[in-house]
């Protein structure tokens, strides 16, 4: 990979000059750089346990996690001339997904954190214990690798299509899941420039209220744990209180991360916000007492993934803040990345607070766009990317 990277850097400079002069990449240089991006993708997928076979050294198509690259086409010379500058936002987001500094090095280091590094670390233990990678982790890793490959392709002039961060467009998106906790999105992407600029200031009353509610939710969560451990079922009153608290959290985070535009309410009322939380377990069902007893340590892997996703979501929010100030709307890809993070956080917090005993699903899914997707037809596969 070090040898490939050194040579690919020189070839990329030659390809940039050729594209700037002729308006289209050289076919020969395009083939070389395409093989390089494929090879890096294969190696990163192997290192992160997103794929199992040992990768080849030539970057040939056919690996379980692969990159499809269109033939060379004409590109705008102005966009080509400023490609490095234009790619900075995508590089920042790819670094949050794959790990600090990794996208600039074409994803060659998965040990520096990010979503992919976190998933690979947890997947290593799961694979040792069970002999297989959890599908959600594999699909989330595939999403991070796929976005990084798009960034590399854009940087190396393999395409002039800007990288798309929307998790729903990737083959790894599980489109027909039926999770008990979902985060439907009913948002038109438009944002008020005035409220975007003063968003943190506007949220100040919520910060005070959130702190007070969190203290109450902490005691309610402890009481709910003891009650569920004794009776095998969460009391309805505590279940409703913690559900409202979780719903309020998601409303507030959606406002802060520009996933939605309206100012949120203070009570976590169902259906009151464009980004909501739907909890099917009502009334609360019975739960395994052994799983309940060890719920806190069992939640640690999910919270680690949620933390990594939150970092990526706030990078997306920062980029969306600048975009919204200029355009009065947020990009759909950045909005959907934030919505995916909120869906996973809601499932993680719901699992921790005993609102459900279903473990959070970490892969991209339609759980953040429930109202936009039809139910699966009879006999349809449960995943667009089967294990």
C-alpha positions in Angstrom: 0.0 0.0 0.0 2.9 2.4 0.8 4.4 1.7 -2.7 0.9 2.1 -4.4 0.3 5.4 -2.5 3.7 6.9 -3.5 3.2 6.0 -7.2 -0.5 7.0 -7.1 0.4 10.5 -5.8 2.6 11.1 -8.8 0.0 9.7 -11.2 -2.7 11.8 -9.6 -0.7 15.0 -10.3 -0.2 13.9 -13.9 -3.9 13.2 -14.2 -4.8 16.6 -12.7 -2.7 18.4 -15.3 -4.0 16.2 -18.1 -7.7 16.8 -17.0 -7.0 20.6 -16.6 -5.6 20.8 -20.2 -7.9 18.4 -22.1 -11.1 18.5 -20.0 -11.1 14.8 -19.4 -8.8 12.3 -17.5 -6.4 10.2 -19.4 -7.9 6.7 -19.9 -4.6 5.0 -18.9 -4.1 7.1 -15.8 -7.8 6.6 -15.0 -7.4 2.8 -15.1 -4.4 3.0 -12.8 -6.0 5.2 -10.2 -9.2 3.2 -10.3 -7.2 0.0 -9.5 -5.6 1.9 -6.7 -8.9 3.0 -5.1 -10.2 -0.5 -5.5 -7.1 -2.0 -3.9 -7.2 0.4 -0.9 -11.0 -0.4 -0.5 -10.3 -4.1 -0.4 -7.5 -3.8 2.1 -9.4 -1.5 4.4 -12.4 -3.9 4.2 -10.2 -6.8 5.2 -8.5 -4.9 8.0 -11.8 -3.7 9.5 -13.4 -7.2 9.2 -16.0 -5.9 6.8 -14.9 -8.7 4.5 -13.2 -12.0 5.1 -11.1 -13.2 2.0 -7.5 -12.1 1.8 -7.4 -9.3 -0.8 -5.3 -9.4 -4.0 -2.6 -6.9 -4.7 -3.8 -5.6 -8.1 -7.1 -4.0 -7.3 -9.1 -6.1 -9.6 -12.9 -6.1 -9.3 -14.7 -9.0 -7.6 -13.9 -8.6 -3.9 -17.0 -8.9 -1.5 -16.8 -5.2 -0.8 -15.9 -3.5 -4.0 -15.9 -0.2 -5.9 -17.6 0.3 -9.2 -16.1 3.2 -11.2 -17.5 4.7 -14.4 -15.3 5.2 -17.4 -13.6 8.5 -17.8 -15.8 11.4 -18.8 -15.4 15.1 -19.5 -15.0 17.3 -16.4 -15.4 21.0 -15.7 -11.9 22.6 -15.8 -12.8 25.2 -13.1 -14.0 22.4 -10.7 -10.9 20.4 -11.6 -8.6 23.4 -10.9 -10.0 23.9 -7.4 -10.6 20.2 -6.7 -8.4 20.0 -3.5 -10.1 23.0 -2.0 -13.6 21.8 -2.9 -12.9 18.4 -1.4 -12.1 19.7 2.1 -15.6 19.3 3.5 -15.9 15.7 2.2 -12.4 14.9 3.5 -13.4 16.2 7.0 -16.5 14.0 7.0 -14.6 11.0 5.7 -12.0 11.4 8.5 -14.8 11.3 11.1 -16.2 8.2 9.5 -13.0 6.3 8.9 -10.5 7.9 11.3 -8.4 11.0 11.6 -6.2 11.5 8.6 -7.2 8.3 6.9 -9.2 9.6 4.0 -6.3 11.9 3.0 -4.2 8.7 2.9 -6.9 6.9 1.0 -8.1 5.0 4.0 -4.9 3.3 4.7 -5.1 3.5 8.5 -8.0 2.1 10.5 -6.3 2.3 13.9 -6.9 6.0 14.5 -10.5 5.9 15.5 -13.6 7.1 13.8 -16.7 5.0 13.1 -14.8 2.4 11.1 -12.1 1.9 13.8 -14.7 1.6 16.5 -16.7 -1.0 14.6 -13.6 -2.9 13.7 -12.5 -3.0 17.3 -15.8 -4.3 18.6 -16.3 -6.6 15.6 -12.9 -8.3 16.3 -14.2 -9.5 19.7 -17.6 -10.5 18.3 -15.9 -12.4 15.4 -13.6 -14.3 17.9 -16.6 -15.3 20.0 -19.1 -16.2 17.3 -17.1 -16.7 14.2 -19.0 -14.0 12.3 -19.2 -10.3 12.0 -22.6 -8.8 13.3 -24.5 -7.7 10.2 -25.1 -4.2 11.5 -21.4 -3.6 12.2 -20.5 -5.0 8.8 -23.0 -2.8 7.0 -22.0 0.3 8.9 -18.3 -0.4 8.1 -19.3 -0.8 4.4 -21.0 2.6 4.5 -17.9 4.3 6.0 -15.6 2.6 3.5 -17.9 3.4 0.6 -18.0 7.1 1.5 -14.2 7.2 1.8 -13.9 5.5 -1.6 -16.2 8.3 -3.1 -13.9 10.9 -1.5 -10.8 9.3 -3.0 -12.4 9.0 -6.4 -13.4 12.7 -6.3 -9.9 13.7 -5.2 -8.2 11.6 -7.8 -10.5 13.0 -10.6 -12.1 9.6 -11.3 -15.4 11.5 -11.2 -16.6 15.1 -10.8 -19.7 13.9 -8.8 -19.4 15.2 -5.3 -19.4 12.4 -2.6 -22.8 11.6 -1.3 -23.0 10.9 2.5 -26.6 9.7 2.4 -26.6 6.2 4.1 -29.7 5.1 2.2 -28.0 5.1 -1.2 -25.5 2.4 -0.2 -26.1 -1.3 -1.0 -25.5 -2.0 2.7 -28.7 -0.1 3.7 -31.2 -2.5 5.3 -34.4 -1.2 3.8 -37.1 -3.4 5.5 -36.2 -3.5 9.2 -38.9 -3.6 11.8 -37.3 -2.2 14.9 -39.4 -1.4 18.0 -37.8 2.1 18.2 -37.7 4.1 15.0 -37.0 7.7 14.1 -39.2 8.8 11.2 -38.2 12.0 9.4 -40.8 14.4 7.9 -38.6 17.3 6.8 -38.3 19.3 3.6 -34.6 20.3 4.1 -35.4 24.0 4.2 -33.8 26.0 7.0 -34.2 29.5 8.3 -30.9 31.3 7.9 -31.6 33.5 11.0 -32.4 30.5 13.3 -29.5 28.6 11.9 -27.0 31.4 12.7 -28.3 31.7 16.3 -29.1 28.0 16.9 -26.9 27.5 19.9 -28.1 30.7 21.5 -31.7 29.8 20.9 -31.2 26.4 22.5 -30.0 27.8 25.8 -33.3 27.4 27.7 -33.3 23.8 26.5 -29.9 23.2 28.0 -31.1 24.1 31.4 -34.3 22.1 31.1 -32.4 19.1 29.7 -30.1 19.1 32.7 -33.0 19.1 35.1 -34.8 16.4 33.2 -31.7 14.3 33.0 -31.3 14.3 36.7 -34.9 13.1 37.1 -34.5 10.5 34.3 -31.4 9.1 36.1 -33.5 8.3 39.2 -36.4 7.0 37.1 -34.0 4.8 35.2 -32.6 3.3 38.4 -36.2 2.7 39.7 -37.2 1.2 36.4 -34.2 -1.2 36.5 -35.1 -2.5 39.9 -38.8 -2.8 39.0 -38.1 -4.7 35.7 -35.6 -6.9 37.5 -38.2 -7.9 40.1 -41.3 -8.1 38.0 -39.8 -8.9 34.5 -41.6 -5.9 33.1 -41.1 -2.1 33.0 -43.9 -0.2 34.9 -46.1 1.7 32.6 -45.6 5.1 34.4 -41.8 4.8 34.3 -41.9 3.6 30.7 -44.0 6.6 29.6 -41.8 9.1 31.5 -38.5 7.7 30.1 -40.1 7.5 26.6 -41.0 11.2 26.7 -37.5 12.0 28.0 -35.9 10.0 25.1 -38.2 11.7 22.6 -37.3 15.1 24.0 -33.6 14.3 23.7 -34.0 13.4 20.0 -36.0 16.5 19.3 -33.4 18.7 20.9 -30.4 16.9 19.2 -32.2 17.1 15.8 -32.6 20.9 16.3 -28.9 21.3 17.3 -27.6 19.2 14.5 -29.8 20.9 11.8 -31.6 17.6 11.1 -34.8 19.6 11.6 -35.7 23.3 11.6 -38.5 24.1 14.1 -37.9 25.1 17.7 -38.6 21.9 19.7 -41.1 21.7 22.6 -40.1 20.9 26.2 -42.3 17.8 26.9 -41.3 15.3 24.3 -44.8 15.0 22.9 -45.3 12.3 20.2 -45.8 13.6 16.7 -44.9 17.2 17.7 -41.6 17.4 15.7 -40.4 16.5 12.2 -37.8 14.1 13.6 -39.7 12.0 16.1 -39.3 8.8 18.1 -41.8 5.9 17.6 -41.7 3.3 20.3 -43.8 0.2 19.6 -43.4 -1.4 23.0 -46.6 0.1 24.5 -47.7 -1.3 26.9 -44.2 -2.5 27.8 -43.6 -6.2 27.3 -41.8 -8.7 29.4 -38.0 -8.8 29.4 -35.4 -11.4 30.4 -34.2 -10.8 33.9 -30.7 -11.9 33.2 -30.4 -9.5 30.3 -32.0 -6.8 32.5 -29.5 -7.4 35.3 -26.5 -6.9 33.0 -28.1 -4.2 30.8 -25.5 -1.5 31.6 -22.4 -3.5 30.6 -24.2 -4.9 27.6 -24.9 -1.4 26.4 -21.3 -0.4 26.4 -20.5 -1.5 22.8 -23.6 0.3 21.5 -22.7 3.5 23.3 -19.2 3.3 21.8 -20.6 3.1 18.3 -23.1 5.9 19.2 -20.3 8.1 20.3 -18.4 7.6 17.1 -21.5 8.2 15.0 -22.3 11.4 17.1 -18.8 12.8 16.2 -19.5 12.2 12.5 -23.0 13.7 12.9 -21.6 16.9 14.5 -19.1 17.2 11.7 -22.0 16.9 9.2 -23.9 19.6 11.3 -20.9 21.9 11.2 -20.7 21.6 7.4 -24.5 21.9 7.1 -24.4 25.1 9.1 -22.2 26.9 6.6 -24.2 25.4 3.7 -27.6 26.4 5.2 -26.4 30.0 5.8 -25.6 30.3 2.1 -28.4 28.2 0.5 -31.2 28.3 3.1 -31.4 24.5 3.1 -29.2 21.5 4.2 -27.9 18.8 1.9 -30.0 15.6 2.0 -26.9 13.5 2.5 -25.8 15.4 5.6 -29.4 15.5 7.0 -29.8 11.7 6.6 -26.4 11.0 8.2 -27.6 13.0 11.2 -30.9 11.2 11.2 -29.2 7.8 11.1 -27.1 8.8 14.1 -30.2 9.9 16.0 -32.0 6.7 15.2 -29.1 4.6 16.5 -28.8 6.8 19.6 -32.5 6.5 20.3 -32.3 2.7 20.0 -29.2 2.6 22.3 -30.8 4.8 24.9 -34.1 2.9 24.7 -32.2 -0.3 25.2 -30.3 1.1 28.2 -33.4 2.6 29.8 -35.2 -0.8 29.4 -37.8 0.6 27.0 -37.1 -2.4 24.8 -34.9 -5.5 25.0 -34.0 -5.4 21.2 -30.3 -4.6 20.8 -29.7 -1.5 18.6 -29.0 -2.1 14.9 -25.9 -0.2 13.9 -26.2 -0.5 10.1 -27.8 1.9 7.8 -31.6 1.3 7.7 -34.8 2.9 6.8 -35.6 3.4 10.5 -35.0 7.2 10.1 -37.2 7.5 7.0 -40.1 5.2 7.9 -42.8 7.5 6.3 -40.9 7.6 3.0 -40.6 3.8 2.5 -43.3 1.3 1.8 -43.7 -2.0 3.6 -41.9 -4.9 2.0 -43.9 -7.0 -0.4 -44.6 -10.6 0.7 -41.6 -12.8 0.4 -39.2 -9.8 0.0 -35.7 -10.2 1.5 -35.2 -8.5 4.8 -32.0 -6.8 3.7 -30.8 -5.3 0.5 -27.3 -6.6 1.4 -27.7 -10.1 2.8 -25.1 -11.6 5.1 
